[in-house]
């Protein structure tokens, strides 16, 4: 809930000492550590403190970063994208479950030859039928996967033999290989097929986490911790760490406290004011890593009580534009992040290839904001809140209690909207409740942090009409056929310049329609124990190579001596 202490005016208070400490702390921490020296460095435990909890162990149903982290470590894809994030063709992709692949002459099918040594964690071999099952599952409407809109060009998979799966495509496309291998994680048919698809979200079988990755599930105590251990007989080689533990906390502050107390080795979301604490710390360091995250205020365009109807306030484009004009995005960014924040210029982070900082923006102008609300029939009442047809310009703003940054933004936005005659009630809940409201479009407005894909096709998941479907990621229920067509064209163009041109036009249209207010790209700064050695930190997930992180034998603590046995 809000606290009066946070109701401060927009301003920029330079914190020079903090910035000096930050600059000193991150020196030398943006790259990777030196490679492991060999088998003697196998072993040890990494404990990661997270606000919130893991919600599912079924890859096609992930709804949070914690879900994605754990499922990425438990399961494999047919092939893994390279660190350069090239999404066109198959160059740079590295074999995982498929040891090789062969394109048909017409490029409408690809035969994937599976590694015969690949096994599920229960010992059963991975087979081509698992690939067929995994693709069919994602495409099944009853499953409700957010990834479904992204694989529309994947027609089906046939089984040539037990180790050869043939993927069929509807048309030749520049990213057809990426669409299949990046968006679809392979899951075990023999574990999931006996459960009705519509029940997989809540079925006990979905909590077993039996994958083929280099880590396997050891234990899961909901709300407390989830523990993974190295799969010592894995076909891709044993993970260097013995264990990775995700320690759940109810909110941001308690998760951070676990890290600073030494209970956890890593906290992935340090705030600017916390960075100075690590200056001169002999045990911990600061690591800044890239990401594809962006944060925005989402206006729900449909009535949360009856989603077949437009929202009584935000169904009006003029109102959305007026509220956007009421927000000084730059001042808010400075207020929350000082100089560490990055402004975004549309529904995309600056790290994607199609990012464009030159797009026209709806300006901050409270005079025009009030005039636009006046002309839309919203008349200011005696208490300063506008009214139209006996309805007050009043709405809820949802945020997860686990995010301190979004809490601060919510308070600032509440004050900004109040100045133009709109009353905002802050609705701060645990992440599970927040996510449930997202999934059902059961909110008025929300502060959302979205993690997009390296490809422009990822925007189809969150900004096209197809993404509004049950369990889609188009939380605002934004629908514009022009945007649908432009994003289709962007993901179908073989020429990168045309891809960027189509994406720019799509972003311009979205910005003009104002389904959201584009706020910031979160500064992704982690705190990490110095004994932990990392490898390349990818923008689509710093944990992508976590199986190759290592701890020198001479620097291990008592926690590292537990080995592969279950922690007590």
Wavefront OBJ file of the C-alpha trace (Angstrom):
o trace
v 0.000 0.000 0.000
v 1.025 3.628 -0.390
v 2.791 5.518 2.331
v 2.624 9.318 2.695
v 6.415 9.468 2.915
v 6.595 8.618 -0.800
v 4.294 11.434 -1.882
v 7.131 13.736 -2.847
v 7.054 16.121 -5.816
v 8.874 15.271 -9.025
v 12.428 16.454 -8.850
v 15.976 15.325 -9.524
v 18.170 15.155 -6.461
v 21.720 14.366 -7.650
v 23.355 11.772 -5.445
v 26.959 12.229 -6.510
v 28.414 9.962 -3.870
v 26.113 7.127 -4.905
v 27.056 7.513 -8.562
v 30.772 7.497 -7.766
v 30.309 4.346 -5.710
v 28.298 2.766 -8.508
v 30.935 3.569 -11.119
v 33.637 2.064 -8.939
v 31.549 -0.997 -8.119
v 30.760 -2.000 -11.688
v 34.269 -1.592 -13.094
v 35.370 -4.955 -14.410
v 31.986 -6.558 -13.805
v 30.323 -6.207 -17.213
v 32.192 -9.006 -18.971
v 32.715 -12.620 -18.101
v 35.091 -14.318 -15.716
v 37.994 -16.440 -16.862
v 37.108 -19.990 -17.914
v 37.007 -22.824 -15.405
v 40.406 -24.431 -14.986
v 39.028 -27.969 -15.216
v 37.318 -30.813 -13.368
v 38.682 -29.659 -10.029
v 36.295 -26.718 -10.168
v 33.178 -28.893 -10.359
v 30.975 -28.517 -7.299
v 29.438 -25.894 -5.073
v 26.065 -24.234 -4.485
v 24.524 -21.052 -5.850
v 21.592 -19.581 -3.894
v 19.559 -16.936 -5.723
v 17.170 -14.764 -3.698
v 13.964 -13.953 -5.618
v 10.914 -11.862 -4.673
v 7.835 -13.993 -5.268
v 7.740 -17.650 -6.184
v 7.942 -20.020 -9.112
v 4.444 -20.637 -10.456
v 4.840 -23.511 -12.923
v 7.327 -26.078 -14.154
v 5.649 -26.431 -17.558
v 7.689 -24.371 -20.061
v 4.781 -23.415 -22.327
v 2.932 -21.796 -19.422
v 5.642 -19.567 -17.937
v 4.270 -16.272 -16.617
v 7.232 -14.766 -14.744
v 10.988 -14.517 -14.915
v 11.320 -17.043 -12.101
v 9.233 -19.533 -14.101
v 11.454 -18.988 -17.134
v 14.672 -19.346 -15.147
v 13.762 -22.686 -13.645
v 12.215 -24.221 -16.764
v 15.180 -23.110 -18.905
v 17.461 -25.011 -16.548
v 15.311 -28.148 -16.390
v 14.426 -28.533 -20.069
v 16.201 -28.335 -23.427
v 15.260 -27.130 -26.881
v 16.139 -28.747 -30.188
v 18.842 -26.090 -30.616
v 19.959 -23.041 -28.654
v 20.336 -19.544 -30.058
v 23.868 -18.164 -30.146
v 25.083 -15.411 -27.855
v 24.874 -12.933 -30.765
v 21.069 -13.389 -30.793
v 20.867 -13.895 -34.565
v 17.306 -14.992 -35.355
v 17.417 -15.281 -39.168
v 18.271 -18.690 -40.607
v 20.094 -21.242 -38.467
v 23.569 -19.719 -38.305
v 24.826 -19.367 -34.767
v 22.382 -21.894 -33.328
v 24.021 -24.631 -31.287
v 22.812 -28.237 -31.042
v 20.919 -29.298 -27.962
v 18.487 -32.225 -28.250
v 19.073 -32.257 -32.012
v 22.671 -33.098 -32.806
v 22.132 -32.003 -36.415
v 19.386 -30.960 -38.843
v 18.727 -30.930 -42.560
v 16.606 -28.529 -44.587
v 14.361 -29.721 -47.406
v 15.158 -28.216 -50.843
v 11.995 -26.080 -50.703
v 12.718 -24.993 -47.082
v 9.222 -26.047 -46.021
v 10.479 -28.791 -43.734
v 13.470 -29.446 -41.501
v 14.498 -32.894 -40.306
v 15.973 -32.897 -36.800
v 18.185 -35.835 -35.873
v 18.074 -36.253 -32.097
v 21.071 -37.046 -29.959
v 20.714 -40.756 -29.109
v 22.266 -40.135 -25.682
v 19.592 -37.618 -24.630
v 17.539 -38.840 -21.669
v 14.727 -37.475 -19.555
v 15.574 -37.158 -15.898
v 13.616 -40.355 -15.160
v 15.934 -42.275 -17.480
v 13.599 -42.614 -20.454
v 15.162 -41.683 -23.844
v 14.085 -38.513 -25.625
v 12.276 -39.475 -28.800
v 10.933 -37.790 -31.927
v 7.421 -38.362 -30.612
v 8.273 -35.987 -27.730
v 9.018 -33.286 -30.287
v 5.720 -33.913 -32.058
v 3.856 -33.831 -28.735
v 5.562 -30.594 -27.620
v 4.644 -28.709 -30.791
v 1.055 -29.971 -30.751
v 0.735 -28.976 -27.076
v 1.777 -25.364 -27.690
v -0.633 -25.112 -30.624
v -3.577 -26.573 -28.690
v -5.988 -23.756 -27.687
v -6.991 -25.717 -24.593
v -3.411 -25.454 -23.317
v -3.476 -21.664 -23.550
v 0.219 -21.057 -24.100
v 1.353 -17.417 -24.488
v 3.796 -18.715 -27.128
v 1.023 -19.918 -29.453
v 0.809 -16.679 -31.515
v 4.541 -16.918 -32.217
v 4.500 -20.300 -33.937
v 1.682 -19.772 -36.402
v 3.990 -20.679 -39.284
v 4.794 -24.077 -37.745
v 2.266 -26.468 -39.242
v 3.101 -29.762 -37.549
v 5.768 -32.334 -36.765
v 5.911 -35.845 -38.146
v 7.968 -38.764 -36.867
v 10.251 -40.324 -39.455
v 11.777 -42.699 -36.926
v 12.392 -42.696 -33.184
v 15.318 -40.276 -33.497
v 14.155 -38.140 -36.444
v 11.463 -35.505 -36.127
v 10.426 -33.573 -39.244
v 9.006 -30.086 -38.697
v 6.689 -28.771 -41.401
v 6.096 -25.091 -42.092
v 3.264 -23.280 -43.854
v 5.612 -20.995 -45.745
v 9.262 -20.151 -46.114
v 10.193 -17.397 -43.651
v 13.421 -15.798 -42.431
v 12.833 -16.859 -38.832
v 11.125 -20.213 -39.259
v 14.021 -22.071 -37.628
v 14.076 -19.611 -34.732
v 10.288 -19.791 -34.334
v 10.459 -23.522 -33.802
v 13.580 -24.052 -31.735
v 13.479 -20.891 -29.600
v 9.764 -20.744 -28.817
v 9.163 -24.450 -28.235
v 10.816 -26.236 -25.342
v 10.650 -30.018 -25.640
v 8.675 -31.756 -22.887
v 8.178 -35.484 -22.127
v 5.114 -37.006 -23.747
v 5.082 -39.986 -21.385
v 4.781 -37.656 -18.377
v 2.215 -35.138 -19.624
v 0.131 -36.878 -22.292
v -2.156 -38.744 -19.872
v -3.431 -35.508 -18.321
v -6.153 -33.551 -20.169
v -4.493 -30.535 -21.767
v -6.837 -28.049 -20.116
v -5.876 -29.406 -16.679
v -2.098 -29.175 -17.049
v -1.918 -25.795 -15.341
v -3.066 -27.200 -12.031
v -2.341 -30.928 -12.285
v 0.220 -32.454 -9.916
v 2.079 -33.927 -12.877
v 2.999 -30.416 -13.989
v 4.988 -29.953 -10.777
v 7.336 -32.889 -11.397
v 9.708 -30.911 -13.619
v 11.103 -33.931 -15.436
v 13.160 -32.482 -18.270
v 16.357 -33.223 -20.152
v 18.468 -30.250 -19.052
v 21.771 -30.226 -17.211
v 19.943 -29.624 -13.910
v 17.168 -31.760 -12.464
v 14.549 -30.969 -9.835
v 15.534 -32.009 -6.303
v 12.742 -30.397 -4.283
v 10.113 -27.673 -4.392
v 8.657 -26.103 -1.277
v 6.125 -23.553 -2.573
v 6.675 -20.111 -1.133
v 10.056 -21.112 0.297
v 12.568 -22.602 -2.127
v 13.074 -24.649 -5.240
v 16.260 -26.690 -5.450
v 17.925 -28.008 -8.600
v 20.882 -30.386 -8.679
v 23.297 -31.300 -11.454
v 22.231 -34.147 -13.730
v 25.482 -36.057 -13.511
v 24.761 -38.323 -16.502
v 23.468 -35.582 -18.795
v 24.126 -36.052 -22.506
v 25.559 -32.507 -22.748
v 27.836 -32.960 -19.766
v 27.466 -32.438 -16.043
v 26.759 -28.922 -14.819
v 29.775 -27.480 -13.002
v 27.710 -26.396 -9.989
v 26.253 -29.091 -7.743
v 23.139 -27.136 -6.880
v 21.194 -24.002 -7.735
v 18.619 -22.919 -5.162
v 15.957 -20.274 -5.749
v 15.051 -18.875 -2.326
v 11.597 -17.272 -2.412
v 10.683 -14.181 -0.406
v 7.349 -12.370 -0.163
v 8.701 -9.057 -1.424
v 11.692 -7.166 -2.799
v 13.080 -5.976 0.531
v 13.106 -9.384 2.194
v 14.750 -10.935 -0.885
v 17.447 -8.243 -0.846
v 17.948 -8.770 2.880
v 18.711 -12.432 2.243
v 21.503 -11.449 -0.094
v 23.050 -8.821 2.160
v 22.876 -11.139 5.181
v 24.824 -13.818 3.293
v 21.915 -16.268 3.210
v 21.889 -15.977 -0.606
v 24.762 -15.662 -3.095
v 22.913 -13.620 -5.700
v 20.204 -10.990 -5.910
v 19.423 -10.029 -9.483
v 17.632 -6.681 -9.017
v 19.730 -4.304 -6.943
v 18.326 -0.815 -6.561
v 20.598 2.219 -6.978
v 20.660 3.010 -3.260
v 21.804 -0.547 -2.495
v 24.796 -0.477 -4.812
v 26.868 1.725 -2.536
v 26.661 -0.934 0.181
v 28.916 -3.153 -1.922
v 31.709 -0.633 -2.312
v 34.733 -2.159 -0.616
v 32.838 -5.379 0.166
v 35.342 -8.223 0.227
v 32.738 -10.948 -0.367
v 30.261 -9.507 -2.869
v 30.409 -7.665 -6.183
v 28.126 -5.794 -8.584
v 27.372 -7.240 -12.017
v 25.448 -5.297 -14.643
v 23.895 -7.498 -17.325
v 21.852 -6.839 -20.485
v 18.169 -7.679 -20.775
v 15.116 -7.450 -23.024
v 12.887 -6.005 -20.285
v 10.775 -2.889 -20.537
v 8.250 -1.360 -18.154
v 5.083 0.506 -19.013
v 1.731 1.507 -17.599
v -0.878 -0.615 -19.366
v -4.392 0.744 -19.863
v -6.926 -2.069 -20.034
v -9.007 -1.393 -23.132
v -11.762 -3.802 -22.081
v -14.101 -3.740 -19.088
v -12.577 -6.066 -16.451
v -16.092 -7.013 -15.333
v -17.259 -7.843 -18.847
v -14.385 -8.229 -21.287
v -16.668 -8.226 -24.330
v -17.281 -4.528 -23.702
v -14.834 -1.615 -23.974
v -13.445 -0.198 -20.761
v -15.706 2.644 -19.541
v -12.697 4.974 -19.274
v -9.824 3.577 -21.308
v -11.967 2.481 -24.225
v -11.713 6.148 -25.281
v -8.441 6.805 -27.126
v -8.626 10.528 -26.313
v -8.649 9.802 -22.566
v -5.633 7.539 -22.881
v -3.737 10.213 -24.782
v -4.742 12.871 -22.241
v -3.473 10.772 -19.333
v -0.248 10.131 -21.213
v 0.235 13.899 -21.570
v -0.101 14.214 -17.780
v 3.051 12.167 -17.149
v 6.546 13.656 -17.097
v 8.356 10.418 -17.924
v 11.869 11.855 -17.737
v 11.338 13.409 -14.314
v 9.879 10.191 -12.976
v 12.820 8.224 -14.346
v 15.283 10.531 -12.562
v 13.232 10.447 -9.385
v 13.267 6.646 -9.160
v 16.615 5.732 -10.750
v 18.676 8.957 -10.663
v 21.017 8.614 -13.661
v 20.922 4.805 -13.753
v 17.573 4.500 -15.529
v 16.931 4.295 -19.268
v 13.881 5.871 -20.881
v 12.006 3.830 -23.473
v 10.377 5.307 -26.562
v 7.659 2.765 -27.257
v 6.712 -0.849 -26.502
v 10.268 -2.150 -26.771
v 13.588 -2.128 -24.883
v 16.606 -0.404 -26.366
v 18.465 -3.713 -26.651
v 16.429 -5.204 -29.523
v 17.575 -4.756 -33.121
v 14.416 -2.862 -34.142
v 14.592 -0.329 -31.291
v 14.106 3.251 -32.491
v 14.673 6.250 -30.224
v 13.538 8.693 -32.910
v 9.855 7.803 -32.864
v 7.359 10.668 -32.354
v 6.124 10.789 -28.763
v 2.981 12.072 -27.086
v 4.386 15.128 -25.262
v 4.216 15.914 -21.574
v 1.769 18.824 -21.487
v -0.707 19.145 -18.607
v -2.480 22.101 -20.270
v -3.287 20.042 -23.363
v -4.104 17.057 -21.148
v -6.778 19.021 -19.289
v -8.133 20.506 -22.519
v -8.426 17.066 -24.122
v -10.276 15.713 -21.093
v -12.578 18.751 -21.196
v -13.371 18.179 -24.874
v -14.028 14.485 -24.151
v -16.801 15.435 -21.725
v -14.958 14.902 -18.445
v -15.899 17.906 -16.292
v -13.961 18.736 -13.145
v -16.036 18.432 -9.937
v -15.836 20.347 -6.691
v -13.302 17.879 -5.263
v -11.078 18.237 -8.342
v -12.014 14.834 -9.803
v -13.622 14.826 -13.227
v -17.049 13.368 -13.917
v -18.823 12.261 -17.103
v -22.382 10.937 -17.170
v -22.303 10.536 -13.381
v -19.102 8.448 -13.560
v -15.987 9.687 -11.810
v -12.651 9.583 -13.614
v -11.422 7.066 -11.099
v -9.603 3.765 -11.610
v -7.328 1.219 -9.967
v -3.618 0.829 -10.675
v -2.293 -2.688 -10.047
v 1.290 -3.415 -9.001
v 3.035 -6.453 -7.498
v 4.237 -5.958 -3.930
v 7.526 -7.643 -4.905
v 8.604 -4.648 -7.030
v 9.879 -1.603 -5.164
v 10.455 0.291 -8.420
v 6.885 -0.169 -9.568
v 5.618 0.894 -6.151
v 7.501 4.190 -6.445
v 6.237 4.727 -9.984
v 2.662 3.981 -8.892
v 2.784 6.704 -6.240
v 4.234 9.231 -8.706
v 1.662 8.358 -11.360
v -1.138 8.644 -8.822
v -0.026 12.213 -8.062
v 0.409 13.116 -11.754
v -3.079 11.913 -12.702
v -4.584 13.712 -9.697
v -3.237 16.999 -11.057
v -5.377 16.674 -14.198
v -8.479 15.470 -12.373
v -8.166 11.674 -12.251
v -8.333 9.686 -9.003
v -6.206 6.551 -8.760
v -6.503 3.788 -6.181
v -3.318 1.782 -5.757
v -3.903 -1.964 -5.795
v -0.722 -3.641 -4.538
v -0.888 -7.436 -4.268
v 1.381 -10.460 -4.182
v 2.725 -11.509 -7.560
v 0.418 -14.523 -7.935
v -2.660 -12.316 -7.575
v -1.167 -9.684 -9.868
v -0.435 -12.311 -12.547
v -3.933 -13.788 -12.242
v -5.452 -10.375 -12.938
v -3.189 -10.017 -15.968
v -4.229 -13.377 -17.362
v -7.938 -12.569 -17.074
v -7.644 -8.867 -18.027
v -9.121 -8.215 -14.595
v -7.612 -4.783 -13.919
v -8.141 -1.145 -14.867
v -4.500 -0.175 -15.310
v -1.316 -1.902 -14.269
v 2.421 -1.373 -14.122
v 3.773 -4.202 -16.243
v 7.335 -5.306 -16.870
v 7.526 -7.316 -20.050
v 10.419 -9.431 -21.278
v 10.353 -9.596 -25.060
v 12.234 -11.870 -27.440
v 15.279 -10.973 -29.556
v 13.090 -11.111 -32.675
v 10.400 -8.667 -33.831
v 8.061 -11.647 -33.897
v 8.046 -11.450 -30.090
v 5.987 -8.270 -30.285
v 3.184 -10.239 -31.913
v 2.753 -12.006 -28.597
v 2.089 -8.793 -26.718
v 0.701 -6.274 -29.225
v -1.388 -8.118 -31.825
v -4.997 -9.223 -31.662
v -3.918 -12.878 -31.447
v -2.197 -12.141 -28.131
v -5.499 -11.185 -26.469
v -6.634 -14.811 -26.416
v -6.899 -16.654 -23.121
v -3.504 -16.671 -21.429
v -2.029 -14.439 -24.107
v 0.421 -11.682 -23.249
v -1.527 -8.786 -24.724
v -2.564 -7.616 -21.277
v -4.118 -4.289 -22.375
v -6.297 -6.126 -24.965
v -4.973 -3.768 -27.611
v -6.213 -4.545 -31.111
v -5.438 -2.735 -34.344
v -5.452 -4.599 -37.687
v -2.850 -2.195 -39.045
v -0.428 -3.194 -36.293
v -1.257 -6.873 -36.829
v -0.330 -6.582 -40.508
v 2.811 -4.519 -39.923
v 4.231 -6.878 -37.302
v 3.463 -9.820 -39.576
v 5.402 -8.080 -42.333
v 8.277 -7.228 -39.979
v 8.712 -10.853 -38.988
v 8.387 -12.072 -42.592
v 10.887 -9.740 -44.272
v 14.236 -11.206 -45.283
v 15.792 -7.738 -45.590
v 16.729 -6.320 -42.130
v 16.117 -2.743 -43.313
v 12.564 -3.644 -44.303
v 12.062 -5.426 -40.990
v 13.028 -2.278 -39.124
v 10.828 -0.111 -41.368
v 7.748 -2.272 -40.747
v 8.474 -2.400 -37.020
v 8.864 1.384 -36.865
v 5.469 1.910 -38.493
v 3.898 -0.592 -36.101
v 5.444 1.155 -33.089
v 4.348 4.576 -34.365
v 0.771 3.339 -34.608
v 0.842 1.811 -31.131
v 2.321 4.984 -29.610
v -0.356 7.081 -31.327
v -3.128 4.838 -29.986
v -1.710 5.095 -26.445
v -2.625 1.701 -24.972
v 0.123 2.362 -22.456
v 2.628 4.891 -21.159
v 6.214 3.907 -21.942
v 8.230 4.343 -18.767
v 11.647 2.703 -18.480
v 14.009 -0.124 -19.196
v 14.856 -1.590 -15.786
v 18.540 -1.269 -14.892
v 19.480 -4.908 -14.540
v 22.145 -4.900 -11.862
v 22.853 -7.949 -9.769
v 24.731 -8.512 -6.566
v 26.870 -11.661 -6.641
v 29.203 -13.412 -4.218
v 32.767 -13.022 -5.480
v 33.511 -16.737 -5.335
v 30.961 -17.334 -8.145
v 32.502 -17.221 -11.635
v 30.131 -16.491 -14.507
v 30.241 -16.929 -18.276
v 28.511 -14.879 -20.997
v 25.387 -13.136 -19.649
v 22.813 -13.113 -22.448
v 20.158 -10.381 -22.738
v 17.347 -12.928 -23.097
v 18.373 -14.526 -19.798
v 21.563 -14.040 -17.799
v 21.106 -17.627 -16.572
v 21.354 -19.168 -20.068
v 24.867 -20.523 -19.384
v 24.482 -21.024 -15.647
v 25.397 -24.716 -15.981
v 28.910 -23.499 -16.855
v 29.253 -21.113 -13.905
v 31.792 -22.397 -11.401
v 33.377 -21.928 -8.002
v 37.138 -22.409 -7.537
v 37.790 -25.242 -5.125
v 39.914 -23.036 -2.907
v 37.169 -20.434 -2.420
v 34.262 -22.639 -1.426
v 32.243 -22.079 1.724
v 30.469 -24.575 3.971
v 27.373 -24.244 1.781
v 29.381 -25.575 -1.153
v 30.216 -28.784 0.683
v 26.652 -30.131 0.674
v 27.214 -31.722 -2.719
v 24.395 -33.423 -4.594
v 22.456 -34.638 -1.584
v 19.197 -32.897 -0.770
v 19.598 -29.964 1.594
v 18.068 -30.407 5.050
l 1 2 3 4 5 6 7 8 9 10 11 12 13 14 15 16 17 18 19 20 21 22 23 24 25 26 27 28 29 30 31 32 33 34 35 36 37 38 39 40 41 42 43 44 45 46 47 48 49 50 51 52 53 54 55 56 57 58 59 60 61 62 63 64 65 66 67 68 69 70 71 72 73 74 75 76 77 78 79 80 81 82 83 84 85 86 87 88 89 90 91 92 93 94 95 96 97 98 99 100 101 102 103 104 105 106 107 108 109 110 111 112 113 114 115 116 117 118 119 120 121 122 123 124 125 126 127 128 129 130 131 132 133 134 135 136 137 138 139 140 141 142 143 144 145 146 147 148 149 150 151 152 153 154 155 156 157 158 159 160 161 162 163 164 165 166 167 168 169 170 171 172 173 174 175 176 177 178 179 180 181 182 183 184 185 186 187 188 189 190 191 192 193 194 195 196 197 198 199 200 201 202 203 204 205 206 207 208 209 210 211 212 213 214 215 216 217 218 219 220 221 222 223 224 225 226 227 228 229 230 231 232 233 234 235 236 237 238 239 240 241 242 243 244 245 246 247 248 249 250 251 252 253 254 255 256 257 258 259 260 261 262 263 264 265 266 267 268 269 270 271 272 273 274 275 276 277 278 279 280 281 282 283 284 285 286 287 288 289 290 291 292 293 294 295 296 297 298 299 300 301 302 303 304 305 306 307 308 309 310 311 312 313 314 315 316 317 318 319 320 321 322 323 324 325 326 327 328 329 330 331 332 333 334 335 336 337 338 339 340 341 342 343 344 345 346 347 348 349 350 351 352 353 354 355 356 357 358 359 360 361 362 363 364 365 366 367 368 369 370 371 372 373 374 375 376 377 378 379 380 381 382 383 384 385 386 387 388 389 390 391 392 393 394 395 396 397 398 399 400 401 402 403 404 405 406 407 408 409 410 411 412 413 414 415 416 417 418 419 420 421 422 423 424 425 426 427 428 429 430 431 432 433 434 435 436 437 438 439 440 441 442 443 444 445 446 447 448 449 450 451 452 453 454 455 456 457 458 459 460 461 462 463 464 465 466 467 468 469 470 471 472 473 474 475 476 477 478 479 480 481 482 483 484 485 486 487 488 489 490 491 492 493 494 495 496 497 498 499 500 501 502 503 504 505 506 507 508 509 510 511 512 513 514 515 516 517 518 519 520 521 522 523 524 525 526 527 528 529 530 531 532 533 534 535 536 537 538 539 540 541 542 543 544 545 546 547 548 549 550 551 552 553 554 555 556 557 558 559 560 561 562 563 564 565 566 567 568
